[in-house]
Amino acid sequence: MKKYYLQYDYGTGNNAGPKAKKDINRILATDNYQQIKVKFPKNKFYRLIQAPIIWKKSMVNIHDSIIVMQYPLYSDLYNKFLFKEIVKQKKNNNKFVVFIHDIETLRNTPDDEESIQKEINRLKVFDYVICHNDSMKLWLKSEGINVPMYSLKLFDYLSNSKKYSNNLNSNIINYAGNLNKALFLKQKFSNKKIYVYGPNKAVNFSSAEYKGQYLPEEIPLHINQGWGLVWDGDSITSPKGNMGNYLRYITPHKLSMYIRSGIPVIVWKQSAAYNFVKSNNIGIGIDLLTDVDTKLDDISISQYTRMRANVLELAQKLNEGYFTKEALGKFEKYCIDEYAKK
């Protein structure tokens, strides 16, 4: 069996949007997966006309193979024909696995069952699904996905080599992300030092210190002590709205970034990520952001040191592609067992 992955141009920049997809592709390349490079014209009209032809050409002579894809795909424009082509390619005895990064309808329109089913029907074409965690797996199953599924647990995070500091100052809270979406930072919720990183600093955060914007591969070099905060929205009581609901099902890539930085984390107790944080003793959970000082003050130096040691063990794994390789190993075994039945 040959092994392939689809490679799109995800662009560059100081945002973490395509970081997880790029890392998975880099890990695949080191694990003997061959690249199927799909390059579409920049002109939208020509993309629309030529995309089906380009896709078919890229798949010529590929058979009896494992093919890895990442979802959402390059553009919704291609979804109209791409999933039909996957079904056709199965006739060549190909097996398709998908890494799920986002489920758009679960994030944006969780009450629109018609839209959800449309997206679920797309995912049904795959032979194997790698999703964020068990909460997402249960949701996908409840919506009709009945192929084998595997929980990734954490997204790997490849970054520049880092020497971890021995400074154990636990009185700093770090937040990194799109600051336009982090309006909760406009409100005072802690007496600790708060350092923020990221693009779109459009508002003043009176209780936080802006520390700059860095490439995703470099930001772990700049976050060295304290805690990493995983929070969203404009409320300090709880992550509200669609994003709050979405946190119940996802393992944010931000979590991996903090771990790779070498610091324990603070997460919402009702988020799916809390189960992983708690079971691996790499941070704390809170119900309200205003509870954070009380929770942190209860953590002793020895407890923080133990959490940080656990984080550093995971940080090494993330930089080696451990979780991606483990998921692929499960899928490859599944494929071998399926072929053996024939």
Phi, psi and omega in degrees: 000128174272159183233131183227160168220147178277130181245118173251165174274107182270358179083178180230175177141176182269031176241153187271004184311301182272002187303312183297320180293317178298318181296317179299317179297320178296320179293318178300319182297327179277352182250031174067026171269134179269147184276133166253101185275124179246112182239118183258153177300149179288327179292128186297321181297314181292328176300314182298319183283319190266344185306312179300321180293316180298317180297314182296319179296323182293338184257005181299135176067016175261118180208161181049046188228161170265132180232121181261132176232161179237136186239139002294156182280186185307316183201147178297339178302322184276344180298334185295330180242337188297319182290330174293323179293326177299316178301318179295321182292337178296337178292342176269017178064033176268146177246131184248130175241146180235133167269121178270123174262316180216147169247102191302317183289325177294327180281315191259324184224062186294346179260359181266089186296328180295315179293321179300315182294328176298317179289321178299320179298328175295315183291338181293344182286344183278153179275340186205138183238128173252112184247180187295309191199181183292329178296316177293321179299316179297320179295315179299319179296320180293336180267002172114004177280118183239012174278165177302138179230151180225137179272121182293324182083306178215144169281134175293160184217103178272131182209174179296150182303139184225137171262117186283136182287150174270002180291120184255031178295111183258015182258028178235135175247123179257139172227128178234134179162186176289109189287343174296334182262001183250054185290346176299338181291347177287344182255144178280125180229357183207152174263001177283166171290134179239120178252131180240145182226145172138176181277167172065048175282082185266347181232161176269130177257100189297333183255008183231155179250123180283128185248003174110180181235135184223160174299148181305326179288340186257338187299327176299339178288340186257348178253113191235347185207166179085220186231155174252127184262128173251106184205157180215160172094197185248006185248143175261002175273309176199154175296114187259171174073201183299322181293322176298316177297320182296325179297343178288347186238344188249160168249100187300141176298333176303325179299316179296322180297317178295319180297316178296332177287341176093025181236145173296166189236160175240122182229161175290134184296335182268004178277155178296329182295335184300323180301317180291317181300315182291313185292334180260001178051056180241016180167198183230161174246146178227151174272317180239143178294333178289350177274356192296321181296316180299317180295317182291323180294338179277350181272121180282165178301319180294322178294316179297319180298320179294316178300315183295322177298319178295321178298316183295327175296317178291324181302320178295318179297318181298324182280350178258358181075027187303311187288324176295314181295322178296317179296317180294325177299319177296317181293317180297321177296319178300316181296317179299317179295322180294316179294327182292336180286341186277000000 
